[in-house]
Amino acid sequence: MKICLTGASGFIGSAISRSLLESKSSEIILLPLSRRSVRLSDDLKSTEIDLGDLSSFESEKLQGCDSLIHAAARAHVSKSKSCSPLSEYRKINRDATLELARLASNAGIKRFVFLSSIGVNGASSKSSFTENAVIAPHDDYSLSKYEAEIGLLDIAKNTGMEVVIIRPPLVYGPGAPGNFKTLVKWVKKSIPMPFGSIHNCRSFIALDNLIDFVLLCADKEKSPKAANEVFLISDGEDVSTSEFLSKVSSACGVKSRLIPMPIKPIVVVARLLGREDILRRLFGNLQVDSSKARELLNWRPVVTMDKQLSKSCEL
């Protein structure tokens, strides 16, 4: 099997490429594409791709690929540098995705796996999100991802190329960027955090579990029922923010420094600082029901939360 992969230099994409290279399967050939050239092994280097302008991309590079995993995306746009952040998100996450899908179809690729986001369903949930939940993108990034989903399913209907859409919640693991990286740094330094009184419930997905599911979906023979389906995926170990941070402390071998402070003062400070987005992630509920993946594809997580956190703290 020959797999094309975009985002090979990113957090998730690089982990997928490492997993494929380490599998040492003679049946798998990896063609990695990224926005910057990176060396993945002694004899494998990624091919640069400009997602902002695919007009010059040679579609012949996709010839012979059985599946394409699209992990590349624009995750951040500075409002101070763009008068229209939504347009910037759409340029990469929607328009480039759909153009790449058309190129893939023309090249004869049979399956296109798209990494979307649980943000398509919303920023918080009163009960566990399922694939049938009402769509409620909560920001420009999520909206651009949802618009890409709509376009991909339309391409699948008109071309015959199968599409698989995956919406993960927060992905954690070795090398994870953003808030998770910051939290691990604080925990390792034993910095006290005022999050001991948070009793919410959130779903997460370990990097190893996400990779395993993505590669399952990329293999048509192993997952024929995944064709043109949307999947919500998680570890199946929902925990509160306080519990998650306690697990991080345990994995890092340091004493938990969570202070049980009243939530109201924290909310006030976060709003004054304009960080209500972080407030939602820390205090809100966001649960994902991944039973469709388990029942339709017979998928099971390959790593526990504790084990993945231990791997994360080793770095």
Secondary structure, 3 states (H helix, E strand, C coil): CEEEEECCCCHHHHHHHHHHHHHCCCCCEEEEEECCCCEEECCEECEECCCCCHHHCCHHHHCCCCEEEECCCCCCCCCCCCCCHHHHHHHHHHHHHHHHHHHHHHCCCCEEEEECCHHHCCCCCCCCECCCCCCCCCCHHHHHHHHHHHHHHHHHHHHCCEEEEEECCEEECCCCCHHHHHHHHHHHCCCCECCCCCCCCECEEEHHHHHHHHHHHHCCCCCHHHCCEEEECCCCCCECHHHHHHHHHHHHCCCCCECCCCHHHHHHHHHHCCCHHHHHHHHCCECECCHHHHHHCCCCCCCCHHHHHHHHHCC
